[in-house]
């Protein structure tokens, strides 16, 4: 998979000033994504054991799930 990330000019300038190569940035991004995937995997394992949905930094997905599972109730409440 190929992904292009457009960095803000200030970040690009700082990378240049610090002589940080594209190869170093690429290696860093890969490490961060791999770590994030490991964390997500552990959270999913924990969630499936707890049977309780958890959310990280945002309740949007949790809220959407609640609305989806209780759509009839929310539609009735909206009519009141």
C-alpha positions as CSV (number, residue, x, y, z in Angstrom):
1,X,0.0,0.0,0.0
2,X,1.3,3.4,-0.9
3,X,0.2,6.5,1.1
4,X,1.1,10.1,0.5
5,X,1.0,12.4,3.5
6,X,1.1,16.1,3.0
7,X,2.9,17.8,5.9
8,X,2.2,21.3,7.0
9,X,5.0,23.7,5.7
10,X,6.2,24.4,9.2
11,X,6.7,20.7,9.9
12,X,8.5,20.2,6.6
13,X,10.8,23.2,7.3
14,X,11.6,21.8,10.8
15,X,12.4,18.4,9.4
16,X,14.7,20.1,6.8
17,X,16.4,22.3,9.5
18,X,17.0,19.3,11.7
19,X,18.3,17.3,8.7
20,X,15.8,14.5,9.1
21,X,15.6,12.5,6.0
22,X,12.5,11.2,4.3
23,X,13.7,7.7,5.1
24,X,13.8,8.5,8.8
25,X,10.3,10.0,8.6
26,X,9.0,6.9,6.7
27,X,10.5,4.6,9.4
28,X,9.0,6.6,12.2
29,X,5.5,6.6,10.5
30,X,5.7,2.8,10.0
31,X,6.7,2.3,13.7
32,X,3.8,4.5,14.9
33,X,1.2,2.8,12.7
34,X,2.4,-0.6,13.8
35,X,2.2,0.4,17.5
36,X,-1.2,1.9,16.9
37,X,-2.4,-1.4,15.3
38,X,-1.0,-3.4,18.3
39,X,-2.9,-1.1,20.7
40,X,-6.1,-1.4,18.7
41,X,-5.7,-5.2,18.7
42,X,-5.3,-5.4,22.4
43,X,-8.3,-3.1,23.0
44,X,-10.4,-5.3,20.7
45,X,-9.3,-8.4,22.6
46,X,-10.2,-6.7,25.9
47,X,-13.5,-5.5,24.5
48,X,-14.5,-8.9,23.4
49,X,-13.7,-10.3,26.8
50,X,-15.6,-7.6,28.6
51,X,-18.5,-7.5,26.2
52,X,-18.6,-3.8,26.8
53,X,-17.9,-1.5,23.9
54,X,-15.0,0.9,24.6
55,X,-14.0,4.0,22.8
56,X,-10.7,5.7,22.5
57,X,-10.7,9.5,22.5
58,X,-14.1,9.7,20.8
59,X,-17.5,8.5,21.7
60,X,-18.8,8.9,18.1
61,X,-18.6,5.3,17.2
62,X,-20.1,4.2,20.5
63,X,-23.0,6.7,20.1
64,X,-23.7,5.6,16.6
65,X,-23.8,2.0,17.8
66,X,-26.3,2.9,20.5
67,X,-28.5,4.8,18.1
68,X,-28.3,2.0,15.5
69,X,-29.3,-0.6,18.1
70,X,-32.1,1.5,19.5
71,X,-33.3,3.3,16.4
72,X,-37.0,2.6,17.1
73,X,-36.8,4.1,20.5
74,X,-35.0,7.2,19.2
75,X,-37.5,7.7,16.5
76,X,-40.3,7.5,19.0
77,X,-38.6,10.0,21.3
78,X,-38.0,12.3,18.3
79,X,-41.8,12.5,17.7
80,X,-42.5,13.6,21.3
